[in-house]
């Protein structure tokens, strides 16, 4: 079920519930939390409260979402509104201050890009996911990757290159307008 598109996942949540809801929460939990903490600079306890509120709204209102493809921007909007409500409740607003901090739109773009990469990675074979995760996310050397995967260190560079090409293809297949920068 992890491989489902956002729209397919929404359909499953509407039809089945259960495991689909768990996947939806897992898929978007870091997204919502990052908007709260990085975009709105909420304290941890406030961010956790907003997180709970947002997922409660998703659960109770998902059937009203007209376009299942728009679930991510809808979740972002729910989160933004909940963060602003939290500012108001905490008395953090003033006449000279906007309720939405500068840079939230840029953060959302970055988070959306990260989710797109994560989705494309999920479509790759396990061996590509693992080698790209070890190299880029865990910052492991060719040597340590080679030892862990029982491959010669010299083979790791070519595998990474091939897997990056597959990732690029997966992202372009998902959205033909996406063009990854080489280099």
Backbone as a chain_set.jsonl record, in Angstrom:
{"seq": "XXXXXXXXXXXXXXXXXXXXXXXXXXXXXXXXXXXXXXXXXXXXXXXXXXXXXXXXXXXXXXXXXXXXXXXXXXXXXXXXXXXXXXXXXXXXXXXXXXXXXXXXXXXXXXXXXXXXXXXXXXXXXXXXXXXXXXXXXXXXXXXXXXXXXXXXXXXXXXXXXXXXXXXXXXXXXXXXXXXXXXX", "coords": {"N": [[0.815, -1.191, 0.0], [2.126, 1.122, 0.405], [3.096, 2.036, -2.003], [1.071, 3.291, -3.296], [-0.424, 6.031, -5.061], [-1.043, 9.401, -3.917], [-3.736, 10.043, -4.419], [-4.856, 7.5, -4.835], [-4.45, 6.442, -2.316], [-6.102, 8.099, -0.775], [-8.571, 7.277, -1.799], [-8.592, 4.628, -0.885], [-8.62, 5.096, 1.876], [-11.123, 6.233, 2.135], [-12.737, 4.094, 1.349], [-11.916, 1.733, 2.78], [-10.573, 2.343, 5.186], [-8.852, 1.656, 8.191], [-5.766, 0.165, 7.705], [-5.059, 1.812, 5.549], [-5.487, 4.382, 6.549], [-3.482, 4.47, 8.487], [-1.227, 4.44, 6.835], [-1.606, 6.854, 5.464], [-1.333, 8.723, 7.565], [1.301, 8.148, 8.304], [2.606, 8.826, 5.907], [2.192, 11.611, 5.726], [2.879, 12.724, 8.178], [5.452, 13.789, 8.954], [5.52, 15.916, 7.22], [3.374, 17.604, 8.054], [4.268, 18.141, 10.661], [6.705, 19.427, 10.127], [5.835, 21.765, 8.839], [4.616, 23.0, 11.004], [6.764, 23.302, 12.88], [9.064, 24.22, 11.472], [8.085, 26.032, 9.583], [6.266, 27.67, 10.999], [7.439, 27.935, 13.414], [6.566, 26.829, 15.833], [6.393, 25.9, 19.272], [7.314, 22.721, 20.647], [5.2, 21.401, 22.077], [2.957, 22.863, 21.213], [3.123, 22.344, 18.481], [2.663, 19.59, 18.476], [0.032, 19.556, 19.396], [-1.259, 20.907, 17.287], [-0.68, 19.122, 15.245], [-2.196, 16.851, 16.048], [-4.749, 17.985, 15.875], [-4.921, 18.616, 13.137], [-4.796, 16.048, 11.906], [-7.077, 14.951, 12.961], [-8.98, 16.549, 11.714], [-8.499, 15.855, 9.063], [-9.3, 13.203, 9.118], [-12.049, 13.463, 9.724], [-12.993, 15.031, 7.662], [-12.191, 14.131, 5.176], [-13.883, 12.906, 3.341], [-15.115, 15.04, 2.179], [-13.308, 16.219, 0.525], [-12.869, 17.326, -2.658], [-11.134, 16.804, -4.846], [-9.098, 14.207, -4.989], [-6.461, 14.148, -5.768], [-5.493, 16.485, -4.816], [-4.816, 16.254, -2.17], [-2.417, 16.715, -0.702], [-1.865, 19.604, -0.904], [-4.212, 20.395, 0.366], [-3.925, 19.337, 2.944], [-1.709, 20.838, 3.691], [-2.867, 23.389, 3.742], [-4.826, 23.058, 5.771], [-3.068, 22.682, 7.894], [-1.64, 25.113, 7.946], [-3.727, 26.892, 8.62], [-4.432, 25.886, 11.135], [-2.069, 26.372, 12.544], [-1.999, 29.167, 12.498], [-4.322, 29.66, 13.957], [-3.401, 28.665, 16.379], [-1.397, 30.532, 16.979], [-3.044, 32.758, 17.42], [-4.541, 31.854, 19.624], [-2.556, 31.703, 21.524], [-1.938, 34.302, 21.841], [0.049, 35.437, 20.273], [-0.041, 37.123, 18.153], [0.3, 40.407, 16.775], [-0.525, 43.81, 16.01], [1.273, 44.767, 14.14], [2.376, 42.56, 13.047], [2.379, 39.859, 10.758], [0.333, 36.957, 10.593], [1.263, 34.696, 9.381], [4.423, 33.502, 9.119], [7.263, 34.768, 7.276], [8.493, 33.071, 4.424], [7.125, 30.655, 4.539], [5.815, 29.676, 2.265], [8.022, 29.018, 0.646], [9.13, 26.998, 2.22], [7.067, 25.103, 2.076], [7.218, 24.444, -0.632], [9.741, 23.237, -0.7], [9.256, 21.074, 1.047], [7.238, 19.762, -0.409], [8.708, 19.034, -2.674], [10.489, 17.252, -1.468], [8.699, 15.238, -0.664], [7.891, 14.368, -3.186], [10.274, 13.263, -4.147], [10.61, 11.246, -2.246], [8.367, 9.669, -2.832], [8.994, 8.854, -5.447], [11.311, 7.425, -4.888], [10.221, 5.319, -3.451], [9.125, 3.85, -5.476], [11.226, 2.61, -6.631], [13.38, -0.311, -6.991], [14.234, -2.325, -4.122], [17.064, -2.62, -3.759], [18.112, -0.319, -4.982], [16.883, 1.685, -3.473], [18.067, 1.208, -1.004], [20.853, 1.595, -1.463], [20.938, 4.269, -2.308], [19.841, 5.515, -0.062], [21.755, 4.863, 1.892], [23.997, 6.22, 0.864], [23.209, 8.958, 0.407], [21.38, 9.754, 2.492], [22.371, 8.63, 4.881], [24.982, 9.255, 4.647], [27.135, 7.523, 4.121], [30.311, 6.093, 3.259], [31.722, 4.942, 0.091], [33.178, 2.674, 0.61], [32.167, 1.73, 3.13], [29.532, 1.226, 2.397], [29.916, -0.715, 0.456], [31.007, -2.761, 2.043], [28.827, -3.309, 3.721], [26.932, -4.199, 1.898], [28.176, -6.236, 0.707], [29.715, -5.835, -1.625], [32.192, -4.85, -4.064], [33.973, -1.841, -3.352], [34.491, -0.215, -5.542], [32.386, -0.733, -7.221], [30.238, 0.563, -6.203], [29.953, 3.307, -6.931], [29.109, 3.184, -9.635], [26.705, 1.814, -9.302], [25.25, 3.635, -7.748], [25.049, 5.709, -9.598], [23.496, 4.477, -11.641], [21.176, 3.964, -10.177], [20.387, 6.55, -9.507], [19.745, 7.456, -12.034], [17.53, 5.862, -12.537], [15.864, 6.885, -10.555], [15.526, 9.486, -11.487], [14.149, 8.902, -13.891], [11.82, 7.789, -12.771], [10.76, 10.009, -11.467], [10.292, 11.751, -13.604], [8.45, 10.256, -14.992], [6.3, 10.275, -13.242], [5.691, 12.989, -13.182], [5.84, 14.597, -16.017], [6.738, 17.199, -16.416], [8.705, 17.623, -14.602], [12.083, 18.09, -14.304], [15.069, 16.91, -13.469], [18.06, 18.354, -12.3], [21.168, 17.76, -13.758], [24.202, 16.646, -12.295]], "CA": [[0.0, 0.0, 0.0], [3.037, 2.263, 0.428], [3.359, 2.469, -3.372], [-0.107, 3.977, -3.831], [-0.362, 7.478, -5.213], [-1.837, 10.092, -2.895], [-5.16, 9.916, -4.764], [-5.25, 6.118, -4.576], [-4.485, 6.282, -0.865], [-7.328, 8.758, -0.324], [-9.681, 6.386, -2.155], [-8.556, 3.498, 0.046], [-9.065, 5.589, 3.197], [-12.569, 6.414, 2.062], [-13.399, 2.797, 1.182], [-11.537, 0.687, 3.721], [-10.091, 2.818, 6.483], [-7.82, 0.798, 8.764], [-4.36, 0.283, 7.323], [-4.893, 2.966, 4.66], [-5.349, 5.564, 7.408], [-2.151, 4.433, 9.082], [-0.282, 4.835, 5.785], [-1.801, 8.289, 5.224], [-0.709, 9.451, 8.687], [2.744, 7.96, 8.171], [3.076, 9.57, 4.736], [2.123, 13.066, 5.873], [3.158, 13.188, 9.543], [6.622, 14.683, 8.982], [5.119, 17.095, 6.452], [2.588, 18.457, 8.945], [5.114, 18.571, 11.775], [7.686, 20.383, 9.607], [5.145, 23.043, 8.638], [4.418, 23.573, 12.343], [7.994, 23.669, 13.578], [9.99, 24.975, 10.64], [7.398, 27.139, 8.926], [5.612, 28.567, 11.949], [8.276, 28.013, 14.606], [5.789, 26.499, 17.026], [7.024, 25.085, 20.302], [7.017, 21.303, 20.467], [3.862, 21.04, 22.579], [1.972, 23.452, 20.307], [3.201, 21.603, 17.216], [1.998, 18.308, 18.686], [-1.407, 19.828, 19.455], [-1.698, 21.205, 15.918], [-0.582, 17.848, 14.537], [-3.386, 16.066, 16.404], [-5.921, 18.68, 15.342], [-4.922, 18.479, 11.678], [-5.154, 14.692, 11.512], [-8.491, 14.765, 13.311], [-9.748, 17.19, 10.633], [-8.348, 15.024, 7.867], [-10.132, 12.023, 9.319], [-13.48, 13.784, 9.702], [-13.376, 15.81, 6.476], [-11.629, 13.592, 3.939], [-14.964, 12.607, 2.398], [-15.52, 16.293, 1.534], [-12.259, 16.651, -0.395], [-13.39, 17.109, -4.019], [-10.118, 16.266, -5.745], [-8.174, 13.393, -4.203], [-5.1, 14.514, -6.175], [-5.131, 17.713, -4.1], [-4.764, 15.987, -0.733], [-1.252, 17.344, -0.08], [-2.099, 21.034, -0.648], [-5.302, 20.515, 1.336], [-3.319, 19.115, 4.258], [-0.884, 22.021, 3.982], [-3.761, 24.494, 4.104], [-5.35, 22.752, 7.107], [-1.983, 22.889, 8.859], [-1.406, 26.563, 8.046], [-4.826, 27.502, 9.378], [-4.334, 25.449, 12.537], [-0.935, 27.096, 13.142], [-2.444, 30.547, 12.71], [-5.243, 29.602, 15.105], [-2.57, 28.475, 17.576], [-0.822, 31.854, 17.261], [-4.102, 33.586, 18.001], [-4.881, 31.326, 20.95], [-1.444, 31.993, 22.43], [-1.728, 35.747, 21.895], [1.328, 35.772, 19.633], [-0.189, 38.073, 17.057], [0.247, 41.826, 17.109], [-1.038, 44.59, 14.883], [2.316, 44.967, 13.128], [2.918, 41.256, 12.671], [1.479, 38.979, 10.016], [0.175, 35.694, 11.297], [2.028, 33.658, 8.709], [5.808, 33.954, 8.988], [7.867, 34.828, 5.952], [9.186, 31.855, 4.013], [6.309, 29.438, 4.649], [5.595, 29.153, 0.914], [9.26, 28.368, 0.222], [9.233, 25.752, 2.972], [6.104, 24.149, 1.512], [7.78, 23.984, -1.903], [10.817, 22.303, -0.356], [8.643, 19.861, 1.584], [6.572, 19.079, -1.519], [9.757, 18.4, -3.47], [10.987, 16.098, -0.709], [7.694, 14.174, -0.76], [7.95, 13.831, -4.546], [11.456, 12.389, -4.216], [10.295, 10.078, -1.424], [7.429, 8.855, -3.592], [9.736, 8.238, -6.554], [12.194, 6.423, -4.287], [9.412, 4.149, -3.077], [8.837, 3.085, -6.684], [12.45, 1.936, -7.062], [13.652, -1.596, -6.343], [14.838, -2.234, -2.781], [18.519, -2.432, -3.804], [18.368, 1.087, -5.279], [16.49, 2.489, -2.301], [19.055, 1.036, 0.059], [22.142, 2.201, -1.782], [20.765, 5.731, -2.301], [19.658, 5.913, 1.333], [23.054, 4.78, 2.585], [24.941, 7.233, 0.383], [22.741, 10.335, 0.546], [20.744, 10.063, 3.772], [23.231, 8.243, 6.004], [26.313, 9.801, 4.356], [28.136, 6.468, 4.224], [31.324, 6.079, 2.197], [31.63, 3.816, -0.841], [33.756, 1.509, 1.28], [31.245, 1.171, 4.139], [28.374, 0.684, 1.673], [30.376, -1.963, -0.147], [31.122, -3.777, 3.099], [27.483, -3.661, 4.201], [26.179, -4.887, 0.842], [29.05, -7.278, 0.184], [30.07, -5.46, -2.991], [33.451, -4.097, -4.122], [33.76, -0.394, -3.22], [34.509, 0.365, -6.881], [31.086, -0.97, -7.858], [29.224, 1.406, -5.569], [29.739, 4.533, -7.711], [28.295, 2.892, -10.818], [25.35, 1.481, -8.833], [24.603, 4.9, -7.363], [24.735, 6.41, -10.846], [22.359, 3.799, -12.277], [19.981, 4.162, -9.343], [19.971, 7.949, -9.68], [19.088, 7.532, -13.34], [16.191, 5.273, -12.346], [15.094, 7.851, -9.775], [15.18, 10.56, -12.43], [13.096, 8.373, -14.762], [10.597, 7.646, -11.976], [10.203, 11.333, -11.207], [9.778, 12.276, -14.86], [7.26, 9.465, -15.318], [5.24, 10.765, -12.361], [5.36, 14.341, -13.628], [6.709, 14.862, -17.169], [7.272, 18.552, -16.343], [9.835, 17.611, -13.679], [13.381, 17.844, -14.918], [16.114, 16.983, -12.449], [19.308, 18.959, -12.764], [22.292, 16.826, -13.729], [25.404, 17.175, -11.67]], "C": [[0.865, 1.265, 0.0], [3.23, 2.853, -0.972], [2.187, 3.241, -3.971], [0.157, 5.464, -4.009], [-1.199, 8.103, -4.106], [-3.331, 9.91, -3.158], [-5.667, 8.5, -4.496], [-5.356, 5.853, -3.071], [-5.741, 6.925, -0.276], [-8.531, 7.859, -0.613], [-9.739, 5.193, -1.202], [-9.026, 3.912, 1.443], [-10.584, 5.718, 3.221], [-13.307, 5.081, 2.03], [-13.172, 1.864, 2.367], [-11.216, 1.193, 5.115], [-8.895, 2.017, 6.928], [-6.405, 1.116, 8.357], [-4.12, 1.482, 6.413], [-4.722, 4.248, 5.475], [-3.973, 5.608, 8.058], [-1.092, 4.885, 8.078], [-0.391, 6.33, 5.517], [-1.131, 9.112, 6.324], [0.806, 9.34, 8.587], [3.307, 8.805, 7.032], [3.151, 11.073, 4.99], [2.5, 13.582, 7.261], [4.349, 14.134, 9.601], [6.332, 15.988, 8.252], [4.381, 18.084, 7.357], [3.471, 18.997, 10.064], [6.15, 19.604, 11.312], [7.049, 21.743, 9.346], [4.993, 23.75, 9.985], [5.711, 24.114, 12.938], [8.939, 24.528, 12.745], [9.331, 26.192, 10.011], [6.845, 28.158, 9.899], [6.355, 28.668, 13.275], [7.494, 27.766, 15.892], [6.646, 25.699, 18.003], [6.557, 23.645, 20.128], [5.595, 20.944, 20.914], [2.766, 21.621, 21.697], [1.944, 22.711, 18.978], [2.491, 20.251, 17.345], [0.483, 18.478, 18.757], [-1.966, 20.096, 18.065], [-1.701, 19.926, 15.086], [-1.835, 17.01, 14.789], [-4.642, 16.679, 15.792], [-6.03, 18.491, 13.829], [-5.347, 17.073, 11.271], [-6.583, 14.339, 11.914], [-9.37, 15.378, 12.219], [-9.66, 16.388, 9.348], [-9.294, 13.831, 7.966], [-11.623, 12.349, 9.171], [-13.923, 14.476, 8.416], [-12.903, 15.235, 5.152], [-12.708, 13.306, 2.899], [-15.441, 13.856, 1.665], [-14.476, 16.834, 0.555], [-12.695, 16.306, -1.821], [-12.394, 16.418, -4.937], [-9.075, 15.518, -4.919], [-6.718, 13.684, -4.555], [-4.593, 15.71, -5.377], [-4.991, 17.489, -2.594], [-3.578, 16.689, -0.065], [-1.454, 18.845, 0.12], [-3.228, 21.271, 0.355], [-4.765, 20.333, 2.753], [-2.452, 20.307, 4.647], [-1.756, 23.193, 4.429], [-4.385, 24.269, 5.482], [-4.303, 23.047, 8.182], [-1.699, 24.374, 9.049], [-2.476, 27.222, 8.903], [-4.752, 27.132, 10.853], [-3.174, 26.164, 13.247], [-1.316, 28.547, 13.431], [-3.414, 30.608, 13.882], [-4.466, 29.446, 16.41], [-1.89, 29.782, 17.967], [-1.849, 32.736, 17.961], [-4.423, 33.148, 19.43], [-3.796, 31.649, 21.984], [-1.161, 33.485, 22.549], [-0.434, 36.195, 21.265], [1.183, 36.769, 18.495], [-0.167, 39.494, 17.597], [-0.183, 42.573, 15.86], [-0.001, 44.719, 13.776], [2.847, 43.663, 12.55], [1.902, 40.475, 11.845], [1.431, 37.651, 10.745], [0.983, 34.573, 10.661], [3.448, 34.159, 8.495], [6.283, 33.943, 7.536], [8.545, 33.488, 5.652], [8.368, 30.58, 4.092], [6.072, 28.83, 3.263], [6.837, 28.441, 0.384], [9.45, 27.034, 0.931], [8.286, 24.703, 2.395], [6.61, 23.6, 0.176], [8.874, 22.953, -1.651], [10.248, 20.989, 0.162], [7.928, 19.067, 0.499], [7.583, 18.363, -2.404], [10.294, 17.153, -2.776], [9.997, 14.937, -0.764], [7.674, 13.561, -2.148], [9.136, 12.88, -4.709], [11.193, 11.114, -3.425], [9.358, 9.121, -2.162], [8.133, 8.137, -4.747], [10.689, 7.167, -6.03], [11.429, 5.148, -3.945], [9.106, 3.265, -4.278], [10.06, 2.32, -7.192], [12.58, 0.58, -6.387], [14.387, -1.383, -5.007], [16.337, -1.967, -2.837], [18.881, -0.983, -4.133], [18.006, 1.97, -4.09], [17.564, 2.422, -1.226], [20.365, 1.747, -0.26], [22.038, 3.733, -1.796], [20.568, 6.248, -0.879], [20.991, 5.909, 2.073], [23.985, 5.908, 2.159], [24.467, 8.649, 0.698], [22.158, 10.656, 1.925], [21.659, 9.746, 4.958], [24.665, 8.717, 5.835], [27.417, 8.76, 4.55], [29.095, 6.533, 3.042], [31.08, 4.892, 1.268], [32.102, 2.539, -0.146], [32.766, 0.894, 2.276], [29.985, 0.604, 3.48], [28.744, -0.667, 1.067], [30.479, -3.085, 0.87], [29.737, -4.243, 3.547], [26.713, -4.491, 3.178], [26.978, -6.006, 0.192], [29.336, -7.063, -1.307], [31.425, -4.752, -2.973], [33.149, -2.588, -4.078], [33.717, 0.28, -4.59], [33.191, 0.22, -7.621], [30.029, 0.007, -7.368], [28.926, 2.652, -6.398], [28.851, 4.271, -8.923], [26.869, 2.522, -10.424], [24.583, 2.74, -8.442], [24.175, 5.653, -8.614], [23.522, 5.797, -11.538], [21.069, 4.025, -11.489], [19.483, 5.599, -9.419], [19.267, 8.147, -11.018], [17.678, 6.953, -13.258], [15.288, 6.213, -11.553], [14.635, 8.999, -10.668], [14.04, 10.11, -13.344], [11.769, 8.254, -14.014], [9.947, 8.998, -11.718], [9.628, 11.947, -12.483], [8.523, 11.542, -15.302], [6.063, 9.957, -14.507], [4.756, 12.132, -12.827], [6.298, 14.707, -14.776], [7.312, 16.272, -17.172], [8.506, 18.63, -15.442], [11.093, 17.289, -14.474], [14.426, 18.011, -13.829], [17.374, 17.56, -13.063], [20.413, 17.914, -12.671], [23.466, 17.488, -12.999], [25.477, 16.956, -10.268]], "O": [[0.396, 2.344, -0.36], [3.5, 4.047, -1.106], [2.316, 3.793, -5.064], [0.868, 6.081, -3.215], [-1.972, 7.416, -3.438], [-4.101, 9.654, -2.232], [-6.775, 8.319, -3.991], [-6.243, 5.13, -2.617], [-6.37, 6.36, 0.618], [-9.408, 7.7, 0.236], [-10.819, 4.797, -0.764], [-9.743, 3.166, 2.109], [-11.239, 5.36, 4.199], [-14.381, 4.951, 2.617], [-14.117, 1.277, 2.894], [-11.548, 0.548, 6.11], [-8.01, 1.725, 6.124], [-5.899, 2.205, 8.628], [-3.066, 2.111, 6.503], [-3.905, 5.1, 5.128], [-3.369, 6.675, 8.164], [-0.171, 5.624, 8.428], [0.627, 7.005, 5.358], [-0.439, 10.088, 6.037], [1.515, 10.33, 8.765], [4.361, 9.426, 7.175], [4.075, 11.735, 4.518], [2.441, 14.79, 7.49], [4.265, 15.185, 10.237], [6.844, 17.043, 8.628], [4.73, 19.264, 7.412], [3.421, 20.187, 10.376], [6.436, 20.555, 12.038], [7.67, 22.772, 9.61], [5.217, 24.956, 10.088], [5.754, 25.239, 13.436], [9.546, 25.464, 13.265], [9.94, 27.258, 9.917], [6.937, 29.364, 9.668], [5.939, 29.412, 14.164], [7.733, 28.415, 16.91], [7.512, 24.923, 17.6], [5.514, 23.394, 19.524], [4.874, 20.255, 20.193], [1.755, 20.963, 21.451], [0.876, 22.476, 18.413], [1.797, 19.822, 16.423], [-0.264, 17.646, 18.241], [-3.021, 19.575, 17.705], [-2.628, 19.686, 14.312], [-2.459, 16.519, 13.847], [-5.492, 15.968, 15.257], [-7.116, 18.235, 13.308], [-6.179, 16.92, 10.376], [-7.223, 13.512, 11.265], [-10.387, 14.796, 11.841], [-10.648, 16.26, 8.625], [-9.997, 13.499, 7.012], [-12.367, 11.584, 8.557], [-15.116, 14.502, 8.114], [-13.191, 15.806, 4.101], [-12.465, 13.449, 1.7], [-16.103, 13.746, 0.633], [-14.738, 17.799, -0.162], [-12.87, 15.133, -2.153], [-12.769, 15.544, -5.719], [-8.264, 16.136, -4.229], [-5.833, 13.486, -3.724], [-3.384, 15.92, -5.277], [-5.043, 18.448, -1.824], [-3.726, 17.211, 1.04], [-1.232, 19.332, 1.228], [-3.196, 22.244, 1.109], [-5.115, 21.092, 3.655], [-2.461, 20.736, 5.801], [-1.421, 23.9, 5.379], [-4.463, 25.204, 6.279], [-4.617, 23.592, 9.24], [-1.536, 24.841, 10.176], [-2.173, 28.011, 9.799], [-4.984, 27.974, 11.72], [-3.291, 26.519, 14.419], [-0.989, 29.083, 14.49], [-3.331, 31.515, 14.71], [-4.836, 30.029, 17.43], [-1.812, 30.109, 19.151], [-1.552, 33.377, 18.969], [-4.557, 33.978, 20.329], [-4.086, 31.842, 23.165], [-0.252, 33.892, 23.273], [0.133, 37.213, 21.661], [2.183, 37.214, 17.931], [-0.567, 39.748, 18.733], [-0.197, 42.005, 14.768], [-0.356, 44.774, 12.599], [3.687, 43.681, 11.65], [0.718, 40.429, 12.181], [2.379, 37.272, 11.432], [1.347, 33.608, 11.333], [3.66, 35.132, 7.771], [5.768, 33.206, 6.696], [9.104, 32.857, 6.548], [8.872, 29.512, 3.743], [6.122, 27.611, 3.104], [6.731, 27.391, -0.249], [9.879, 26.055, 0.321], [8.665, 23.542, 2.242], [6.443, 22.414, -0.109], [8.924, 21.918, -2.315], [10.699, 19.914, -0.233], [7.998, 17.838, 0.481], [7.355, 17.233, -2.834], [10.523, 16.125, -3.414], [10.402, 13.782, -0.896], [7.464, 12.356, -2.284], [9.016, 11.825, -5.332], [11.518, 10.02, -3.886], [9.542, 7.905, -2.116], [7.892, 6.955, -4.99], [10.856, 6.121, -6.658], [11.932, 4.04, -4.129], [8.855, 2.069, -4.125], [9.941, 1.477, -8.081], [11.973, 0.337, -5.344], [15.071, -0.378, -4.812], [16.844, -1.17, -2.047], [19.869, -0.469, -3.608], [18.743, 2.894, -3.747], [17.926, 3.43, -0.619], [20.922, 2.432, 0.598], [22.956, 4.417, -1.342], [21.081, 7.312, -0.532], [21.307, 6.853, 2.797], [24.682, 6.489, 2.991], [25.244, 9.459, 1.204], [22.423, 11.728, 2.468], [21.714, 10.507, 5.924], [25.476, 8.603, 6.754], [28.489, 9.065, 5.071], [28.725, 6.977, 1.955], [30.341, 3.965, 1.599], [31.506, 1.472, -0.296], [32.55, -0.318, 2.269], [29.432, -0.389, 3.954], [27.985, -1.632, 1.155], [30.087, -4.22, 0.599], [29.51, -5.439, 3.731], [25.939, -5.376, 3.541], [26.517, -6.645, -0.755], [29.217, -7.977, -2.124], [31.775, -4.12, -1.977], [32.189, -2.123, -4.692], [32.98, 1.248, -4.776], [32.914, 0.976, -8.552], [29.035, 0.247, -8.053], [27.762, 3.019, -6.555], [27.942, 5.05, -9.207], [25.923, 2.873, -11.128], [23.406, 2.886, -8.771], [23.062, 6.175, -8.679], [22.623, 6.517, -11.973], [20.006, 4.248, -12.069], [18.275, 5.835, -9.396], [18.31, 8.915, -11.119], [16.744, 7.497, -13.847], [14.096, 6.328, -11.838], [13.482, 9.426, -10.6], [13.077, 10.848, -13.548], [10.715, 8.581, -14.559], [8.722, 9.119, -11.748], [8.582, 12.594, -12.439], [7.635, 12.133, -15.915], [4.949, 10.046, -15.023], [3.554, 12.397, -12.862], [7.442, 15.09, -14.532], [8.301, 16.511, -17.864], [9.266, 19.596, -15.513], [11.134, 16.315, -15.226], [14.644, 19.114, -13.327], [17.703, 17.278, -14.215], [20.579, 17.263, -11.639], [23.682, 18.697, -13.077], [26.449, 17.359, -9.629]]}, "num_chains": 1, "name": "protein.A"}
